[in-house]
Amino acid sequence: MPSPILPEDSAFETKPYKEQVQAFIQLLLAKWKFLLVLGAFGFGAGLIYHFIKPVEYIARTSFVVEESKAGSGNLMSALAGQFGFDIGSLSGTSGVLAGDNVLQLLKSGTLIKQTLLTPYDAKKSLADVYAETQDLKEKWEGKKKVGKWIDFPVGKKMDRLQDSLLKVVVQKIIEQHLSVLKPDRKLGFFELSVISRDEAFSQLFCTRLLKVATDFYVNTKTRRLQSNVQRLQAKADSLAATLNKKTYSAAETDRLLLNANPVYAAPTVTAEISSRDKYVQATIYGEIIKNLEISKTAMIQETPTVQVVDYPDLPLNSTEENWWVKALSGMMAALVAGGIALFLTGGEWPKGKR
């Protein structure tokens, strides 16, 4: 049985839509006084918003992380490096700042808190300046649970209330004023941006946060090797002092041996024991120095480098725009809102066009 033939769709016509557009234009022309008042109101609102909105300053720095070539704690790689061989790169490397981990590390609450408790000037910390520019201290002073002016001193132990409010500051910075991103996924460049109402705060916080994160990473990465180098250095210094004393003692014994009576064997035995002790201590000292240099080489190869490419130099870029941009934006927004309102309510449509 043949399938039924479906009817063709009617041809698309633009005439009904043209009539609606023409009717809407006629409606706007009929309401020109209303739109004029609305545009003037939007213009004034945009102008007022321009003057009352605080200016924010953007500090931006970009950097590159160069990972170490030696494997973690691989002394063989360090020893091979002394002879010009690089076998550490064959084992691969990973770290806190490796890959995209840097995006999370720079948003660490602990590192941000540590940065905020650095001095802004002789009297205030960075946390104080941020809380004041964001009007947080006034809000806290007006709340019953706080009811007083809160400061965040540098280098002093804070009480429970200060710690609690500082966490609020840290969370606000992470959510609204801090940005860490990787502009190109194929490259190793990272970009750290800080925006605030104080130009000096933006610059100081941006540079210091990167410094705090870098120091944390380097210390974490090389802590074990640093401890090993310190132990070996202390041992080497102690052996060097003992060896110097033994050298003077052996020289004195040899001098006395020249005038000793050949009949007595004691001076000869004493000189031999002193010479033997000196040789043993010199051998141990040589091995300690060799291990110390190997450990130092391993630590050098294990230490990563964070190279800053762009610094947030003053003056910083700001969010401030020309007054006429905000005024025209407010006027356009008001006119669009008025046009939409007229369209939705229908207004007084011309007869025959509704």
Sequence and secondary structure as in RCSB ss.txt:
>XXXX:A:sequence
MPSPILPEDSAFETKPYKEQVQAFIQLLLAKWKFLLVLGAFGFGAGLIYHFIKPVEYIARTSFVVEESKAGSGNL
MSALAGQFGFDIGSLSGTSGVLAGDNVLQLLKSGTLIKQTLLTPYDAKKSLADVYAETQDLKEKWEGKKKVGKWI
DFPVGKKMDRLQDSLLKVVVQKIIEQHLSVLKPDRKLGFFELSVISRDEAFSQLFCTRLLKVATDFYVNTKTRRL
QSNVQRLQAKADSLAATLNKKTYSAAETDRLLLNANPVYAAPTVTAEISSRDKYVQATIYGEIIKNLEISKTAMI
QETPTVQVVDYPDLPLNSTEENWWVKALSGMMAALVAGGIALFLTGGEWPKGKR
>XXXX:A:secstr
              HHHHHHHHHHHHHHHHTHHHHHHHHHHHHHHHHHHHHHS   EEEEEEEEEE  SS TT H
HHHHHHHTT   GGGG    TTSTTHHHHHTT HHHHHHHHTSBSSSS BHHHHHHHHTTHHHHHHHSTTT S  
   TTS   HHHHHHHHHHHHHIIIIIEEEE S TTS EEEEEEEES HHHHHHHHHHHHHHHHHHHHHHHHHHH
HHHHHHHHHHHHHHHHHHHHHHHHHHHHHHHHHTS TT SHHHHHHHHHHHHHHHHHHHHHHHHHHHHHHHHHHH
HH  EEEEEE   SS EE    HHHHHHHHHHHHHHHHHHHHHHH  S  TT  
